[in-house]
Amino acid sequence: MTKSTTPALAIRELSKSFSGYRAVENVSFDVLNGRVVGLLGPNGAGKTTTTRMILGLAAPDSGEALIHGRSYRDLERPARMVGAVLDAAGLHPGRTGREHLRIAAAQIAAPPARIDAVLDEVGLAPAANRRVAGYSLGMRQRLSLAAALLGEPSILVLDEPANGLDPAGMHWLRELIRSFADAGGSVLLSSHVLSEVALVADDIVVIAQGRVAAAGELQSTVAAHGGDLESFYLDLTATSAGVR
Ligand SMILES: Nc1ncnc2c1ncn2[C@@H]1O[C@H](COP(=O)(O)OP(=O)(O)OP(=O)(O)O)[C@@H](O)[C@H]1O
């Protein structure tokens, strides 16, 4: 893991508009080393757009997203720094899980031995030689996570990673995230499942209508409000029920 006193992720006044529509406005927050940060917000709040800017998949209009002090596009070996699970839709149905990982490993020059290691880590080894077309949603999520772990990154950016996982899978994912952070890694976890976030996150960032509505250490932030994470979240986002 990368040891550093700078934040693993430093999001600084990020803004992004689409055809004049301000999807993300002046968003700033940090993800510190060894912390799990839950990124929460209603549909259309700007979470995915923020995540895409962190990963260099969308260019901000202003502001910056720094990964250990550098933008994603300036990283020499980004997959060794950041692993991302955005959605499982990009998987080719005709390829096996192992073939997917072989291609991904070659792209980032990860040693072939990593393929079996990550298959074991995500519990997909028994299905590795089956075509992705026959995978359940939860198995596809596990495969995406395996690909994210190939480069042994110190940061994980996960967008709805629990989608499709069964209760045992959710428990497994929580343990994986927790042990990743306990070993010094950092996790940005975007999720609508508040109960999952409450169980695993150290810090939360709530985005509503493109802006940061609240950010801070989970327990103290929720305690200061009184009630639980759900009532806190619902109060903060009450004006943005329904998509923008
Ligand atoms: N490529 C794009 N072109 C035009 N508008 C976009 C584009 N990407 C996102 N938007 C708009 O920006 C806003 C923020 O979208 P974003 O996907 O970031 O929200 P989100 O918080 O991830 O939502 P969800 O929880 O539903 O995934 C939405 O109003 C969306 O319609």
The ligand as a Gaussian input file, in Angstrom:
#p B3LYP/6-31G(d) Opt

LIG

0 1
 N      -23.234000      12.348000     -20.399000
 C      -24.224000      13.090000     -19.885000
 N      -24.942000      13.922000     -20.674000
 C      -25.921000      14.696000     -20.177000
 N      -26.299000      14.683000     -18.881000
 C      -25.636000      13.863000     -18.058000
 C      -24.570000      13.024000     -18.503000
 N      -24.099000      12.319000     -17.439000
 C      -24.846000      12.701000     -16.386000
 N      -25.762000      13.628000     -16.744000
 C      -26.721000      14.285000     -15.851000
 O      -26.017000      14.753000     -14.727000
 C      -26.797000      14.563000     -13.546000
 C      -25.990000      13.734000     -12.562000
 O      -25.930000      12.405000     -13.041000
 P      -25.098000      11.252000     -12.291000
 O      -25.145000      10.046000     -13.157000
 O      -23.785000      11.794000     -11.914000
 O      -25.988000      11.046000     -10.993000
 P      -25.888000       9.915000      -9.854000
 O      -25.832000      10.638000      -8.553000
 O      -24.783000       8.979000     -10.145000
 O      -27.295000       9.213000     -10.023000
 P      -27.762000       7.676000      -9.780000
 O      -27.819000       7.484000      -8.294000
 O      -29.121000       7.653000     -10.397000
 O      -26.779000       6.791000     -10.463000
 C      -28.100000      13.890000     -13.982000
 O      -29.099000      14.897000     -14.103000
 C      -27.766000      13.303000     -15.328000
 O      -28.892000      13.270000     -16.159000

